[in-house]
C-alpha cells in the first residue's frame, strides 16, 4: 500500500488478476486497442505467479522461432519440440501484438503453459471458442481493461482531479496514467497513431465521422460502428453511439481535414439535422449555410441556431427566417423585425417563406412573452390568409394552426376553433404537424367546457410524436404538463415534466418559465431570483410578473410586487396582505378563474368559491390539492380530501378522511434481517425495550395468548394479557399515529411487509440469488428470546442447505463469511479454484482455514483438507 501511494502511476489490477487462471493448461486473451494496459496486466500476472516467463512480440518475428530461441532450441525446431520444452517446467508465455496470421494452433491445442495472447483486434483461431466453452480461456476486452472510478482514485493517490480525468478518458488506461503522472492531457498524435494501427481503415474512417457528431443514431450504425464500441472507443447512449470525448477533441484538433472529408463523404448517409451538426463541428460553414438555405424542415433548437448567428446573418432569406424565429423564441425582439422584413420582401418571390414569417409574427404578437400587440397580430393573420391559396396544403395548415392563437387571445374561442379545424382539413392525414392543432383544440375544449383530462392526454400524446418533427415545441408542452399537474397537486409528476422542460432545448422562454416553477416548487428562492433577473434582462413582461409573484409568495414579501399589476402579482398581493379587496377583476380565461376562486376561498372561506372550483373542470375535487391547503377544507366534507396526497391526510390526522382512504395506506415496512427497522408511511418508528420484543414475537405470527405467556411466564394468564394489552396500546400509537386502526388488529399484525417474509419465500422457491441478496446476520438484532433463537437457527440451516446445494463459488464464499470453519463449504470452493487454475487462491483459502481452526478450536484439519494441501 505504501508503494502505491509513493508511486502514483503504479496500480496493481487486483480486480482483473483475480479473474485470471494461474497454471498451465489455461489461456488468457487480452483484446483492446493500444494504451489499454495489456502488457502491464501480463507483467503483473508474471510478478504474482513467479513462474518462468517467456515474452514475445509478433512485431519481432514468428512466435514459434522466438519461443525456440528463448528456450535455447534451434530456431527451426517444429512446434512439437517447443511444446515439449514448455512442458518441462511451469511456464507463463506472453505473446503480444498478434494479428491473427500467426501459426499458433499447435500451441493452443496442447496448452503446455499458461498462455497470454495480446492483440488489438479479434483473433480468428478456431481453438479459442472451444477453450472458452471448456472454461479454459478468459477473454478480456477494452471494456474490462478500462479503469473503474475507484481504480482511478487509487491511481491518483489522493490527488484531486481523478473524477474529471476518469470522465474525460472513460477509464482508458494510458491517458489516465499520463494524466496522473503529469497532471496534463497526453500527446494526442501518439495516441491517435496507436489507434490507427489498431483499427481497420473502415473503423478509423467511422471514428473520424463520429468526431463531428453528438451521436450516431443506432439505426445508422454499421458493423464498423459496433466494432468501435466493442473495442471501448464508443459509448452506447439511449440516442445512439458517441465517440469518447477525449478522442473527439484529439481528432478535431489534430486531424481536422480528415474529419471534414469524412463528414463530406457521409452527406447522403446522415439525416439533415445531424448533417447540420456535423458540418458545424467539422468547421464546414459553407456547406452548413447551403443546407440551411434549402426549403426543408430542420428542427434545430433555437439556442443552437443562435450559436450560429454570425453565420446565419451572412445567409439568404431562409437562413434569416430561421434566425428570426430563433431570436423570437429566445425573447429577443429583433427577431420580429427580421421576420417583418421577410414577410414584406418575399411575398411575391417566395410566398411559402413569407407565409411562414407571417405565421410567426401573428403568433408572437398575440403572446404575452414579447409584449402583446393584438392589432398587429390580426394584421399579419389577414395578410397570411391572402397567401394561403398560393402554398402547398401542409404549409397552409401549419400557418392556420399558428394564427389560431390570435382570436384565442382576443377572446374569440369559436373563431380559433374554426381556424384549427381548417388547419386539420389542410394537413394531410399522415402529416406529423396535425399534432399541434389537435393539442390546441384540446386547449379550446378546456376553455369552453373545462375538459382538463382531455387537455393533459392530448399534450402527453403529442410529446410522443413530436420528437422528430417539432422538437422546438417540446419545452412548451413539458412546461404546460408540469403546470397542469401542479394544479392537480401531483408534485412529483409536475417535477418530472418541469425538469425535462428546463433541460430541453428549443424554446428558451418556455424553459425559463419551467425553471421558475421548479424553483418555487423546491423552495429555492436563490435560483428563482436568478431566473427573474434573466426574464428582466430579456425584457419579457409576462415572465417577470410570473417570476416575481412566485418569489413574493416564497419569501412572503409583497414588496417584491411593487409596480406590477397583472393577474399573478395581484392574486399574490391579496393573499400575502390577507385583503380580498386587492383581488383583480374577475378574469375571462378558465385557468385564471381557477386561480381567482382559489385565492378568494383562502381569504373568505365562502363555500360558493369552493363550489365554483369544483364546477370549473371535469377533475372536480381533483383540482383542489394544487389550489387549496388541505387544512382549509371544511371538516364536514371529508370526501374532498380524496385527491390530496395520502401523507398529507395522515399527518393532519383527519380521521373521517383517513377512514375513506384506508385501503390506500401502504403496508408497514419491517426489516429484521441484519438490522431492526420499522417504518410506516410517515417515516421510521422507534420501538424500544419491551415494545420491540412484543412486536418481534407478533411478527413471528404467535397468537396474543402465546406472546403474553412467552413474555410473562410467571404471571397468571389474565395478568399477562393485561400487560400485553398495555404494550399493544403503546405500540399502536407508534405504528398508527393518525388514530385509525391500520396495522394492529385483534388477530395480530396486518398489512405488513418484512424482509424476513421475503427471505423465507425465496428459500421456499430455492431462489439462491435472492437469498444471497437478503440474508444478513444477526436475525432480530438486539433481542434475546428462545423463540427468536429457534428462528435464527432454523433460517441459517435452510440458507446453508440451499447454498451447499448450489455449490457455486459466490454461495460457498458467503457461507465461509458466515462461518469460516465450515468445511463443507471450504472443500468444494477450493476444488472450484483448482479447476479454474487459481492455485494461489486455493492455497490462501486452505491456509486461512487451518490457522482459524487452530486458533479458535486448537484442532488440526480433517484428512480431506490435508489431502488438498498435499495436492497443492
N, C-alpha and C positions, 0 to 999 in steps of 0.2 A: 504493500500500500504506500509506504514511504517513497519507493522508487517512482510509482505512478505520479505522485504529487510533484516530485522533483523534475520529472521529465514530462512536460505537458503534451508531447506528441507521441507518447507511447501508451498504448492501451491494450491490455490482453482481452481478446474477444471471447470471454468465458461463455457467453450466450451461444456462440457458434461452436466452440470447441466441445461443449457438452453433447452436441448433436453428432459429432464425428466418431467413426469407429477407430480403434486403436491397435489393431493387429492385422497380420497378413490374411489374405482371403477376402478383403473388402476394398471397395473403390470409392473415391470422392471426386465428383465433377464440379468444379468451380467455373461457372459460366457468367461472364459480365464484361462490359467494356473496360477500357483502360481506366486505371485510377480507382478501382473498387476493392483494392486490398487483397487480391487473390494470393499474391506471393507472401504478403505479410501473414495471412492466416496460415498458409502452409508452413512458414517458418515457425510460427508459434506452436503448431502441432508438432513439428520436429523437436523443438525445445522441450515440450511437455513429455514426449514419449522417450527421448534419449536413445532411439534406435539408430542403427547405421542408416544414413540418409544419402541418397543419390539424387542429384538435381540436374535436369537437362532442359534445354530450350530448343524448340524446333527451328528457331532462327539460326542456330549454330550448326545444324546438321540433322541427320536422320536419327530418331530416338534410339533405335537398336544399336547402331555403331557407337553413339555417345555413351550408352549404358555399358557396352562391352569395354570401352576404354576405361570407364570409371571402375570396372571390376577387374582390371588388369588382364582382360582377354583380348585376343586378336580382334581387330575391328571388323573383320569379315565373318566372324563367328555367327551362325544362324541363331534364330530366336531360341531354339531348344537349349543351346549352351548358356544363353543369358538367363533363361528361366531356371535352369539347374543351379547356376551360381547365386541367384537371388534366393532360392530355397535354402541355401546352406546356412543363412543367418537371417534372423528377423530384420527386415529392411523396409524403410519408407522410401518410395520412389515418387518424385515430383516431376511431372512433365509439363512444361509451360509453353505458351504461345502456339498451341495446337491449332491447326486449320481444318482437320478432318481428312486431309490427304495422306496422312502418315499410316504406315502399316503397323497397327497395334493389336490386331485380332489375336495373335498367339499369346500376348501378354494378358489381354482381357479374358480370354477363355480359361487361363490357368490361375491367374492372380496369385503368383508366388510371393507377393509382397503386399504391403499396404500402399495402394496406388492413388496418387492425386493427379487429376487431369485439370489443367487450367486453360481455358480458351475464351476468346471474345465472342464466339458465335456457337450455335448448336453443333454438336459433333454427330456424324452420321453412322457411327459404328453400330452394327446390328446387335452386338453383345450388351450394349448399355440398357435397352429396355428389359432384357432378360434379367440382368443383375438387379435392376430396380424392382422388378416383380418378386425376386427372391429375397429382397431385403438386404442385399449386399452392396447397394450403391446409395450414397447420399448425394443428391443433386441440389446445389445451392446456386441461386441466380442473383441478379443485381438487387432485387427487392429484399432478398435475405441478407446480403452482404452490407446493405446500406446501414448506417449508424442509426440507432434509436435516439430519441431525445435524451434519455438517461445516459447513454454512452457518450453523446456529445458533451454533456455536463461533466462527466469524468475526464474526457479528453482535454477540456479547457481548464481542468484542475482549479476550479474556484474562480477563474477569471470571468468577468461579465461578457455578455455577447454570445454565449453559446446557443441560446434560443434563436436569436436572429440568424446566426450562421447556419444552424440546422435548417431553419425555414428557407434560407436562400439557396442552400445546396441540396436540400431534400435528403440529407444524410449521405450524400456522395462522399466517400471517404477521403479521396485525395485532396479536393479543395477544402474539405473540413479540417484535415490535418494541417494544410498550409495556413489556413486562417488561424488555427490555434497557435501555430508556431510564430507567424509574423504579425498577426493582427490585421492583415490586409488581404484583399482578394488575390487568388493565384493568377499567374500569367495565362491569359486566355488562349493565345495561339498554341501553346504547348498542349493544353487540354483538348482543343479542337482538333489538332493534328492527331492526337492519340485516338480521339473518337472516330475521325475519318478512316483511320486504319482499322478500326473495329467494325465498321459498318459497310454494307454493300452500297454501291452508287445510288440505288433507288432509296435506300433508307436515309442516306445522307441528304439527298435532294428533298425528301419528305420533311426532314428536320429543318432544312432551310426555310421551307414554306411555313412550317409551324412557328418559326421565329417571328413571323409577321402577323400571326393570328392570335386573338384572345383565346380561341379554342377551335378545334375542328369537330363539327358535329359527328356523332357516332355513325350516322348514315353515310357520311362521306369518307369514312376510313377505308384504307386499302391494307393489303397484307403487310406492307412495309410499316404502316402506322402501328399495327398490332405488334409487330416485331420490335419497334422502338419502345413500346410500352413494356413488353416482356423484358427488355434489357434495362428497364428502370429509368429511361430518359424522358418518359412522358408520365403525366398524371392523368388518370381517368376520372373526370368530374361528371356530374349529372348532365351537364350540357355538352360534353364531348371531351376530346383529348386536348391536353395543354402541355406545351414544352416546358421543361423545368426553367424557372425564372433566370437562374444563373446562366444556363445555356442560351436562353433567348437573348439576354443582354450581350453575351460574348459574341454571338453570331451577328447581331445587328451592328455591333461596334467594329468587329474585325472582318466580317465577310459581307459587307453591305451590298456590294454589286451582285454577289452570288444570291443573296436573299431577294434582291429586286428581280433578278432573272427568274428565280423560282416562282415568284408571285405572277410575273407576266405569263409564264407557261401554264399557270393554273387558272387563268382568267375565265375559261369556259367551265371549269370544274366547280368553282365557288359560286354560291348564290350572291346576288348583287350586294346585299347588306354586308356580308362577310368580306366580299371583294373590296368594298369601300374601306373597311378597317385595314385590310392587308395593304392596300395602296398607301394609306396614311402611315402605317407603321414602317413600311419599307421606304418611305420618303418619295414615293411616286406621285407628286402633287398634280402633275399634268394629267395623268391617267385618272386620278380621282376626280378632278374637275370635269373631265369629259363624261365620267359616269354620272356625276350629279346633274349634268345638263340633259340627260336622257329623260324623256317623258314616262318614267316608270315610278312605281311606288317604292320608296326607300324609307322604311320606318326607323330612321336614325333618331335616337333620343336628342331632345333639344340641347341638353348640356353638352353632348358630343359635337353637335353642329357648331355651337359657339366656340368650341376649341379650334374649329377650322374657320373661324370668322374671317381672318385675313385672306384666306384662300377663296371663300365664297364671294367676298366683295369684288374679287377680280373676275368673277364669272359672269355668265349671262343671265337672262330673265329667270330661268328655272332655279339657278343657284341662289338668286336674290329672293325668290319665292320661299325656298327652304329656309333661308336665313331670316326672312321677315317673320315667318311663323315661329321659328325658334326663339327669336327675340321677344315676341309677344308672350309665348309660353313662359318665358323666364321673367316676365314682369317689366320688360324694357319697352317703353312707348315708342322708341324709334323704329321698332318693328312694324308698328301700324303705319308710319309714314312710308316705309319701304313698300308695304303692301298696297297703299293707296296709289303710289306711282305706277305700280304694275297693273292695277285694275284699270287705270286710265290709259296707259300706253299700249297695253296688249289686247284691248277689247276687240280690235279689228284683226290684228295679226295672229293672235292665238287665243281664241275665245275660251278654250279649256283652262289655260293658265289664268286668264282674267277672272273666270268664274270661281276658280279655287281661291284666288286672292279676295274676291268679294265675299265668299262664304266665311273666310277667316275674319274679315273686317266686321261683318254683321254679328258674328258670334262674340268677338271680344268687346265690341262697343255695347253689347247688351248684357255683359257680365259686370260684376262689381269689382273684379280683381284689378282692372286697369282704369277704373273710373267709368261709370255707366253713362252712356250718351245714346238714349233710345231713338232720338230723331235721326242721328247719323246711321245707327244700326238699321232703321227702317229704310233709309235711302239706299243703302247697299243691298238690302234684301230685294227691293224693287228693281234695281239695276241688274241684279243677278237673274231675276226671273225672266228678263228680256233675252238673256243669253242661253237659257236652259234648252230651247229647241235646237241650238247650234252645236251641242256637245253630245257625246255618247251617253246612253242611259245611266250607266253606273256612276259617272261623274255627276250627272244631274241629281241622282238620288242622294249622293253624299252631300251635295250643296243644300238640298232641301232639308236634310237632317240637321245640318249645322245652323241654318237660319231659323229653324223652328224655335230656337232659343229666344228670338226677338219677340214674337207675340206672347210667349210664355212670360217673359219679363214684363211685358206690357199689361199683364193680367187678362190675356185672351186665350185661355186654355183650349177652347174649341178650335180656333184658327191654328194653334200649334199642333193639335192632334190631326187636323186636316193636312198640314204640311208633312207630318211624319207618315201619314197613310199614303200620301203622294210619293214620298221617298221610297216606301216599300214597293209601290207599283213600278217605279223606275228601276229599282235594283233587281238584277236577275236572281232567281231562286237560289243559285249556288254562290252568290256573292257573299264574302265574309263581312262586307260592310252593312249587311242587314242587321247585324248585332246592335249597332248604335241606335237606329230608330226604334227597335223593339224595346231596348232599355229605356229610351226616352218616353215611349208610350206607357211603360210601366210606371214611370215617374208621374206622368199626367194622371193615370188612374189613381195613383196615391193621392194626388192633389184633389181630384174630383170626388173620390169615393173612400179614401183612407186605406187603400189596399197595400198595407205595409209588407205583408208576407210576399205578395207578388213582386213588389219592387226589389226586395232582397234576393229573391230567387232569380229574377232577371239579371241582376248585377253579377251574381255568382256564376250563372251560365255563361254570361258574356266574358268573364275572366278566362274561362277555359278555352275560349275560341279566338281571343284577340292577340295572343302572344305573337303570332307571325305577322299579322297584317296591321294591327293598330296598337303597337306597344306604347305609343305616346299617350294612349287613353288609360293605360293600366293604373298609374298612380292615382288618378281621379276616382276610378272605380273602387280601388282599395280604400281610399280615404272615405268615400261615401259609405262603404260597408262597415268600416270601423266606426263611423259616427252613428249609423243606424243601430249597430249592436250596443253602442254606448247608451242610446236612448232606451234600449231594451234591458239595460243593466247587465249585459253579458260582457263583463270587463275583460276576461281572458280572450274571448273571440275578438273583441274590439282591439285589444293589444296586438294580437297576431296580424290583423289587417293593417293597422296603423304602422307597425314596424316595417311591414313589407312596403307600404306606400312611401315611408320615409326613405327607404333604401333603393327604390326602383327608379331608374332614370326615365325621362320622357316628359314630365310636367313638373318643373321645379316649384311652381306655386302650390300645386296640389300636395307635393311632398312636404313643403314648408308648413302648410296647414295641418297635415298629419303629424308632423313633429311637434307642433303646438299642442294638439290634442293629447299626444302621447306624454309630453312633459307634464301636462296638467293631470293626466291620469296617474302618473307616477309621483306627483307632488314635488317635481323638480323645478323650483322657482328660478334657479340659476340658468338652467337650459332654456326655460320659457322666456326669460328676459333676453337671452341671446337671439332667440327666434323673432321676438317682437322687434328688436333692433334691426334685424335683417329685413323684415317687412317694411319698416320705416325707410331703410336705405333704398329699397326697391320702389318706394312710393306706391304701395298697394293699400288704399284706404280700408278695404274690407278686411284684409288680414291684420292690419294694425288694430282695428276695432275688436276683431275676434280675439287676437292675442292679448290685448290689454284687458279685456273683460275676463279672460281666463286667469291672467296674472293677478288682477284685483281680487278675484274670488279666492285664489290660492293664498294670497297674503292678507286677506281680509282688510284691504286698504282701498276705500273708494277714491282716494286722492289720485290713484293711477288713472282714473277715468276722466280726469279734468279735461274739458274741451271736446269730449266725444258725446254724440247724441244718438247714435244708431241703436238698433234693437238690442244687440248683445250688451253694450255698455249700460243702456237704460235698465234692462232687467237686472243686471248685476248690481247696479247702484241702488235700486229699490230694495233688493234683498239684503245688501250689506247695511243699509241705513234703516231697514225694517219699516219702510214707508210706502204703503200701497199707492199713495198719491204720486210717486215718482215712476210708476209703471208707464210704458209708452202707450200710444193709441193701439186699439185692437188691430192686430196685423191681418193681412189678407191670406198669406200662404198657410197651408195646413200645418206644416212643420213649425212655423213660427208661432202659430196659435197653441200648439202643444207646449212650447216653452212659456208662453204668456200665462196660460191657465195654471201651469205648474208653479210659477212664481207667485201668482195671486193666491193659490191654495196655501202655499207655505206661509204667506203673510196673514191670511184671514181665516184659514181652516173652514171655508164655506164648502159644503158638500156639492153645491152647484158646479164649482170648478172641478171637483173630483169626477162628477158625472160627465162633464164635458170632456175630460181627458179620456174616460172610458169609451166615449162615443166617437172620438176623432179618428181612431184607427181600428182595423179589424183585429188587432192584437189584444184589444180590451185591456184587462188588468196587466197584461204582459208589458205594456208601455210604462207602467209606474216605477219599476226599480231604477230606471235611469233618470227619473224626473223628481221623485219624492223620496226622502229618507223614510225607512221603514217605520221609525217611531212616530212619524206624523200621521199614520193611517188611523182611522177611528177603530177603537178596540171592539166595537160591536160588529165589525166586518172582517173576521179572520180570513175569509176566503180570498181577500185581496192580497194576502201575503204569499199566495201560491207561486207567483212568478219571481219572488225575491230569492237571492242565494240562500240556501238552506242554513249555512253557517250564521248568517245574519239573524235569522229567525231563532236559531238555537241560542245565540248569545243574548238576544233580547229576552229570552225566557217567556215568550208569549205562548202560554200553554195551549190555548184553543187553536192557534195557528199551527203549532207543532203537532198536535193530535191529528190534524188534517193531513199532515205530511209524514206520518210515522213510517210508512213503507219506504220513504226516500232516504231515511237516515242510514248511512253506511255502517258496515259491521265494525265491531270493536276489534282493533288490531293488537294481537298479543305475540310477543317474542319471548320464548323461554329457552331456546337452544343457543347457548353461548352467552346470552345476556337476558336480563329480565326487564322487559319494556312493555308497557301497556299504553295504548293511545286511542282516544275517542276522536270524533271529528273536530273537536276544538283544540286538540293537542295532547301532549303526554299526560298521563295520570300517575300521580305519585302514590304508590301503595307501599306501606311500611309495616314492619313488625307483624302482628297477628293478622292484620288485613291482608297482607301479602300471602301469608300461609293459607288463610281461608280461600283466597282467590285461586291459589295453585291447586288445592285439592278439588275445588269445584271444576277447574279446567280438566282434571283427570276424569271427570264425569261421575264423581261419587255423589250419591244422594245426600240430602241435608242431614238425615239422621246419622249416616256413617261419618260425615265430616265432623259433626258435633262430638261423636264418640271418639274419633281419632285425635281430636284436639283437647278434649277434657275428659279423659277416660276415668278419672276419679270422681266425677260428679254424677248425680242422678241424671236420667235421660231428660227430665224436664228442665233441670238447671243448665245442663249442657246446651239444650236447644235454645233456652233463653239467652245464654251468652252468644250463641251463634246469631240469633236474630238481631242482637245489638250490633254485632260486627257487620252483618249484612246491610243494616240501615246506613252505617257509616260508609260502606263500600258503594252503596247505591248513590249516595250524594257525590262521591268522587267520580263514578262512572257516568252518571246521568245528571249533571248539574242543572239541566234545563227543567227538571222536575216531572218529567213524563216517563213512566216505566218503559225501558227500551232493551237493556241488556241483561237484567237480573230479574228472573221470574220465579214462580213457585217451584218449577222443576230444576232450577239452577241457571247456569249461564245460557244465553241465547244470542243469536246473531253475532257470533264471534268467529274471526279467522285467526288461526295461530300457525306459527312455523312448525310446531310440534305435529299438528294435524297434517300439514303438507309433507313433513318428513315421513310420517307413518304411511301416508298414501303412496309416496314414492317407494317405500320399502315393499308395500303390497304389490306394486306394479313392477318391482325389481328394476326400477329406473336408477341405475348406479350413478349416472351423471348428475341427476338431480340430488341424490343423496350426498354425493361428494360436495355439491354446492351448499347444501343446507346444514349438514351435520357439523356442529362445533361442540366443544366441551367447555364448561360443565353444563349439564341439563339442570334447569331450575337453580341457577347460581344464587348463593347466599341463603339457601333454605336447607334445613336438615330435618328429614322426617322419614320413617320407614317406608311409607307409601311412595315417596319420591325416590328413595334409594332403589326400590324394586323397579321403578320405571326406568331409572338410569341404566341399571344392569340389563334390563330387557332390550332397550333400544340399542345399546352398544353391541350386545350379542347379535342382533339382527343386522346391524351395519357391518360388523366384522364378517359374518357369514356371507353376505352379499358381495363384499369386496374380494374375499378369498375365492368366491365362485367365479368372479370376472377375471381375476388374476392378471390384470393389466398393470404395467409399472406405476401409473399415477395412483391407482387404488391401493396398491401394495405400499407405495411410499407414504400415503396418508395413514395407513394402519401403523406403520413404523413411527410416524409422528405422534400418534396417539399412544402407542406402546412400543418403545424402542427395543424391547426384549421379546417381541412377537416373532418367534422363529418360523411359524407357519407363513408369515408374510415375507420374512427375510429370504428364505431359500428360493422361492420362485422369482423374486426380484433379482437376486444375484444371477440366477440361471438366465434370465432375460438379458441382463447386461452382457453376459458372456456370449450369448447368441448374436448380439449386435457388435461384438468385437470391443466392448468397453471394459477391458480387463482392469484398468486403473480404478474405475468407478466401483467395480465389483469388489476389488481388494479393499477399497476405502469403506464400503458398507460392512464387510466382514470384520475389519479391524475395529470399527466403531462399536459393533455389536459385542465383540469379545471383551473390549475394555469396559463397556457399561455392565455387562454380565458379571465380571469380576468385581467391579467397584460396588455394585449395588447388592449382589447376592453372594459373592465370594465363590462362584461356580465357574467351571470350565465349559466350553461349548460342547454340544452334543456331537456324536460321531458323524452325523450328516454334515454339520457345519465344518468340522475338522477335515472331512473329505474334500469339501470345496476349497479350503485353504491349501490342501496338498495339490489339488488340481491346478491352482494358480502358481 
